[in-house]
Amino acid sequence: MIEKQPAIPRRHQKKSSRFRTFIVCSVTAGLVLIGGLFLLNRDDSQQADMSIVLNQIRSGKVWTATLIDAERRIEITTMDKKHFHAYWSEASDLGLELGNELEKAMLPGGYTVEVPKRWGWGSWVSGVHF
């Protein structure tokens, strides 16, 4: 003869089902967030030597550029939509020279200089577009 086992109270079933749903949704949201950060936060630009970047600017092959003063970095996009970046050392005044070269080049897409703000309200970076 088969013995009947007492049924689990309904209240307990609802709580465990809700908890399981919460855990599954939380894990799924976390995985989607992490996956999105990896896919969307990619730096598709190639690091190049500063002489190559300067030659690209001087030869008129650059569409747009961004000078990031705090990182001592220049990012360029060429006419054929390739992205490059280069760095300069703290000891040199290459940032000023790059700004002059960009001004002379009159890039079709313009250029931006990002300078960090020291104090004040608003964003940490002030972007000036030319």
N, C-alpha and C positions, 0 to 999 in steps of 0.2 A: 504494500500500500504506500502511496506517495503522501508524504507529509506536506502540509501547506506551511510555507514560511510567512511570517508576518510581512506585510508590504511596508516599504519605506514611506514615511509620511510625505505627503505632497509638498509641504512647506520646505523640507530639506532638499527635495529634488529641484525646486525652483531656484533656491539659493545657489546650489552647486552649478546649475545650468547658467545662471547669470554670471557667476564668477568665471566659469570656463569661457563664456563669450567675451567677457572683459579681457581676460588674459590673451585670447586669440587675437582680438582687435588691437590690443596694445602691442603685441609682438609684430603683427602685420604693419601697423603704422610705423613702428621703429625701423623695420627693415626697409620700408618704402622711403623713409626719411634718409637713412644712411645711403641707400642706393642712389637717391636723387642728388645727394651732396657729392658723391663720387662722380656721377655723370655730368652734373652741371657746373662743377667747380674745377673744370679742367683748364689748364693753361696750354692752349694749342700753339703757342708761339715757340719758335726755335731760338735758342741762345746763339748769338752771333758775336763775332769780334767787333769792337767799336769801329775799326777802320772800314769794315764791310758796311755797317750802318751808315757811316758818314759818306761813303762812296755812293750808296743808294740814294741818299738825300741829295747830294750834289749832282747826280746824273738825272734827277727828275723822275725817278722810278717809285717814289713814295707817294701814296694817296693821303694818308693821315698819320699823325704821330702824337704821342703823349710823353711828356717829360714828368717823371715822378721824382721830385727833388729829395724827399725823405729817404727813398731807397737808392738814390743815385742810379736811376734806371731810365732808359728810353725804350718805348715800345713803338714799333712802326708797322704799318700795313702797306704793302706794296700795291702797285696798280693791278697786279694779277692776284690780289687777295691773299697773299702769303703774309704771315705774322712773324716778326722777329723782335727780339729784345736784346739789349746789351747794358752792361754796367760800367760805371767809371769810378775811379778811386777817390777817396776822401781828400787826398793831397792835391788833386788837380782841379782846375777851374773849367773842366770840360763841360759842365752843365751850362755855363754862360756861353761857351763857344757853340754848343748844340743849339741853344736858343737863337743865337745869331744866324746860324746856318738854316734853321727852320724858317726864320723870318725872311731870309734871302730867297729860299726855295719857293715860297708862295704855294704851298701844297693845296691841291684841289679840294681836299676834305678838311683842310685846316689843321691846326695842332693845338694841344692843350698842355698847360703847365700846371701841375698839381703841387702846391706848397702847403705844408702842414701849418695849421694855426697853433699858436702856443696857448692862448687863453681865450675865453669868451664863449658865447652861446653859439649853438649851431653845430655844424659838422666839424670833424677834426681836420678835414682837408678842404682847401679852397681851390677850386678848379677855374682856371682862366682859359677861355677858348679864343683862339686867334684865327 
